[in-house]
Amino acid sequence: MPKASVKRLIECKKKDLINLVLDIEKYPEFVPFCFNAKIYENKDQGDLKKIIADLTIGKGPFKDTYKSDVVYNKKDDSIIVKNIEGPLNHLSNHWKFTDKNNGITEVIFDIDFEIKNKFLNSLMVVSFQFGLEKIADAFQKRAESLFGNSKN
């Protein structure tokens, strides 16, 4: 299974970065390889925010939609995403947000997944870290353009 982790220090408020990640329907505006996004459920349950959403992702002639379960834990400022259905055998990603000094937020993003199609899965292994870096760059650029002057 492709696995990777990215850590970034971003000069934005932690709550703004969390809201950016949770604003799933805006992903097609700035996330590479994302063509469409739709939220089906969005509810608060105590310290948790639970979202069910579809993302249509792809590259070149390959495009597919998967449904995911997104859980934001307000106590520890983390977001966990698991696939529910679609072209993936397995998807697990974890976002962790931590306040640092001077208005900086540390964002750690871990992901591992397996595509049902073994051929596509083997192709993803080769370019996965590069693709993840592009996605992380897109989130950082979007955050800095929307919230760059804000401080924690």
Disulfide bonds with the S-S distance in Angstrom:
none
